[in-house]
Structure formats: structure tokens, C-alpha cells
């Protein structure tokens, strides 16, 4: 039997064409700097690189490994840098998996935030009720996996305070979100409890506009942009891995900065 650590003859790099987008995503995360070596991939995984399905599994395993390392290194007490108001971009940059013209405005009076999972008080919340809770303001950098960033000023209820208010199980593994634009996402509980994680209702001290998540969106200082869902309609606390929109398409789940 061939040793799993003995490299095969390096085949034509064209076999990775079907997985090139996934390789680029992992490269953006910093795990593969300088490109992917087919020989190194074989030595690390023992897979046959001429089998494209095996290559795909190997790349996803490497991305999962990267997630685990980031989670192990994450310090929930460490704060991300904050910035002066003079650097705030107004309005913020729009980013979604569709064009801004496709945004469907939310009826704020009819909107309700539903709660599910390991939460003792599952009564839905209205926009007015959320507005009565104590708020925090942060000026932080939004970092997109595509390589751009901007400084934004966000105000809202700390997610930790909200979870405590509704009797959520803070020892659970995950907090998951459903949204009005069918963009499910989820985060680890440690990030949910981080002091710079907000349920944001305002940007630059004004009510959050429609294109940017009105009336409620998640805003975190310690995650990449695609982990910040907008137009939130459901929050669930769970021990079952919930995944997310981009995660189901090959992006890393932890996505820490």
C-alpha cells in the first residue's frame, strides 16, 4: 500500500479548474500564501489529486482546519481597534450577493424579531421594544473577503445583553440568524458575547437605511463582512451546527479577522 505521505507524480494543474474559486477563497483567508502546491496537498492529505472530488474534499478539510485554528486562537476579551468619527464613511458601502436595486424594503411597523432554540423567553420583539434597550456605539473597520474595507459608525444593543435579557443559554455553541433576504448565517457563542458585537439599528447616529439592513442587522468587529447578516428576522441559540449562505458555498465558517 502506498504511504499516504509519499507524493504522487504531479499532474497537470488544470485538474484544479473546477476548484479554483475555492482555492482563491482559502488564499484570501491567509492559509495558502503563495499558491497551492499539488505535491504538498498530496503529502498533507494522502489523496489522489487526479480525483477532483478528492481535491475538493481536501481543500474543504484544510478550510475546516483553518476555522479550528482561528477558533482556538480567538480571545473574547481582546477588543478590535476603534476609530475617530472623522474617518466614518457616509453612507456605508453596500455589499450583498445581489445588486442594491434588488433590495426589498421592510415594513418596520409589521416587522417582528422571532426567537428560537435554547431561549427561555421566546416572545417576539418589535422595533419599538428593541429601541427601548440600552445601546452602545462603536466605530470599527468593516473588512470584506474580497479585499476592500471601510470605517463605519454603528449603534445598537450589545448582542450579549440581548441574549441575557431573553434568557438564552450562554453555554450553547452557536447563535444563528435568519433574514428577510434569505441569507442565513451563524456565529460561535464566544463571538456573540464579544463586547463589540451589536444588534445594530443605526449608522452614523441615524436610523439604519433600507439597503444596509433596516431595521436590525448584526455588526461585529472580529469577523469578516459576510458574517454580518442584514434584515434579521430570527435569532436562534443552538448546539446544532447551523451553517450559513456562503458557508454552504465553500467559504470558511469562523471567518475571524
GIMOGI-V932668 format. One record per helix or strand of 2 or more residues. SS is the DSSP state (a for helix, b for strand). FROM is the first residue (numbers start at 1). TO is the last residue. If there is no record, write none. Layout:
ss & from & to
SS & FROM & TO
SS & FROM & TO
//
This chain:
ss & from & to
a & 13 & 28
a & 38 & 45
a & 52 & 73
a & 85 & 87
a & 100 & 102
b & 113 & 117
a & 127 & 131
b & 136 & 143
b & 149 & 158
a & 159 & 165
b & 174 & 179
b & 185 & 188
a & 189 & 192
b & 197 & 203
b & 206 & 207
a & 210 & 212
b & 217 & 220
a & 225 & 227
b & 232 & 238
a & 247 & 249
//
